[in-house]
């Protein structure tokens, strides 16, 4: 099973997000901010209300309910989702998902030049 992100269970979101990670100084807690520009989940044909973001892979599912729409001129233009972890084990599980997602979507990973506490993943030049 390839790693996937879903806003509706069983429906993979094809738009690849920009992902920014921040971690506490001790590395125990942190957040991943996902930004999807013009995702299919916001299209008029979408399946209904978005109740969360589901990150699915061979180990199971990670879920966040922190999903917000960004609007431009009254029309939805982006989705922002925040996944928070509170233990090193949660972080390790998230990173396993992120690695699988990156591999299945031909993405690269780049650490921040200013700090090892803020990392970014995004698509490579194609």
N, C-alpha and C positions, 0 to 999 in steps of 0.2 A: 504494500500500500504506500503510495506516494503521500508525503505530507501536504496538507491543504488547509486553507483558511476558509471558513464558511460563516455567512451571516444568517443563512437559513439552513437548517440541518439537511445534509445530503446534497447541497448545491454549492459547488466549489466557486469561490470568487476568483475570476481570472486576472483581475487587476493586481499587480504586485505592489505592495506598500513600501514606503520609505519607513525604516524602523530605526528608532534611536533608543539606546539603552542608557540608563543612569543607575548607579549603585551607591549605596551608603559607603562611607569611608572604610568600614570594617568588612564590606562585601556581603553582609548577611541579607540585606533587603535591597529592593530596587524596583524599577519600573521599565517597561518597554512601551514606547509610544509608537503606534502604527498610524500612518497617514495614507489613505487610499484616495488618489485623485480620480474623480469621475468613475467610481466603482459601479459594476453592474447591479449591485444591491440597491442602488438609488434610482435605477431606471424605472420608467412608468410601468413596465411589465413585471416588476419585482413581485415577490410572493406575499408581501404584507409587511407587518411591523417587524422591525429588527429588535430582537430581545437580547442580543449578545453577539460576541465574536467567538467562534469555536475553532480552535487549532487542533486538527486531527492528524494523528500519525499512527504508526504500528504499535505504539505503547498505549494509545488511548486518546484522551481528549483533555485539553486545557481550555478553560472558559473564563471570559471576562464579560461582565455586564456593563462596564464603563465604555459605552459607545455613544459618540455624539456626531451629529451631522453639521457640516459647515455650509453656509448658504452664501451665494453671491447673487445680488439683484433678485432676491426672493426665490431662487432656485437652488436645490441641493447641488453642491459641487464636490464635496469630499466627505469621507468618514474618518473620524479620529477615534481610535480605541486605545485604552491603556490597560496593560496587564501588569499586575503587581505581584511580586513574590516576597515572602516574609522569612524564608529559611534558605540556607545554602543548598539544601536538597531540592527545593522548588526552583532555584536558579539553575541548577544542573539539569533538571528536567526540561526547563524552558530552553536551555542552550542546545540540548539534544534535538528538540523540535526544530529550533532555528537552523541548525546544521542540516537536518533532513529537508526542510523547506528550501533552503538555499540550494542544495544539491539538485532537488527536483525541479527548480525553476531557473537554473543556470545563473545564480546570483553570486556576487562577490561579497566579501566582508572586509571592512576597513576600520581599524582603530583610530580614535581621535589623536591628532598630533599634540594636543594640549594636555590631555589627561587620559590615564588608563581607566578612569571611572566613567567615561562617556564614549560609547562606541556607536557606530552607524553601519547598517547593512542596507544595500540597495542594489539595483541592477547594474551590471557591467555594461560597457559600451558594446554594442552588437554590430 
